[in-house]
């Protein structure tokens, strides 16, 4: 259960790092995306995860995806 929250945080950090290093952002996007997909699979495929873990995962998703979209939103 704690693995789900930990992997969600890795996805969150990956999204933040990709925003800071725009030169390699394209290469870091798949890493960040995989770091989000893996916790979703743990949270929803292997039986019910605790509610706080699913909420933390859903809250970290927009924070991870927003840096990907930010350059296109600010043009």
SULHU-V603414 format. One record per pair of residues at least 12 apart in sequence whose ideal C-beta (glycine too) atoms are under 10 Angstrom apart, sorted by the first residue. I is the first residue (numbers start at 0). J is the second residue. If there is no record, write none. Layout:
I/J, I/J
This chain:
0/41, 0/42, 0/45, 0/47, 0/48, 0/49, 0/51, 0/52, 1/49, 1/52, 2/37, 2/38, 2/41, 2/42, 2/48, 2/52, 3/37, 3/38, 3/39, 3/40, 3/41, 3/42, 3/43, 3/45, 3/48, 3/49, 3/52, 3/53, 3/55, 3/56, 4/38, 4/41, 4/42, 4/48, 4/49, 4/51, 4/52, 4/53, 4/55, 4/56, 4/59, 5/38, 5/52, 6/33, 6/34, 6/35, 6/36, 6/37, 6/38, 6/39, 6/40, 6/41, 6/42, 6/56, 6/59, 7/34, 7/35, 7/37, 7/38, 7/39, 7/41, 7/42, 7/52, 7/53, 7/55, 7/56, 7/57, 7/58, 7/59, 7/60, 7/63, 8/34, 8/38, 8/55, 8/56, 8/59, 9/30, 9/31, 9/33, 9/34, 9/35, 9/37, 9/38, 9/59, 9/63, 10/30, 10/31, 10/32, 10/33, 10/34, 10/35, 10/36, 10/37, 10/38, 10/39, 10/56, 10/59, 10/60, 10/62, 10/63, 10/64, 11/31, 11/34, 11/35, 11/55, 11/56, 11/58, 11/59, 11/60, 11/62, 11/63, 12/31, 12/34, 12/59, 12/63, 13/27, 13/28, 13/29, 13/30, 13/31, 13/32, 13/33, 13/34, 13/35, 13/63, 13/66, 14/27, 14/28, 14/30, 14/31, 14/32, 14/34, 14/35, 14/59, 14/60, 14/61, 14/62, 14/63, 14/64, 14/65, 14/66, 14/67, 15/31, 15/62, 15/63, 15/65, 15/66, 16/30, 16/31, 16/66, 17/30, 17/31, 17/63, 17/66, 17/67, 18/31, 18/63, 18/65, 18/66, 18/67, 18/69, 18/70, 19/66, 21/66, 21/69, 21/70, 24/66, 24/67, 24/70, 25/67, 27/66, 27/67, 28/64, 28/66, 28/67, 31/63, 31/64, 31/66, 31/67, 32/63, 32/64, 32/67, 34/59, 34/63, 35/56, 35/59, 35/60, 35/63, 35/64, 38/52, 38/53, 38/55, 38/56, 38/59, 38/60, 39/53, 39/56, 39/57, 39/60, 41/56, 42/55, 42/56, 42/57, 43/56
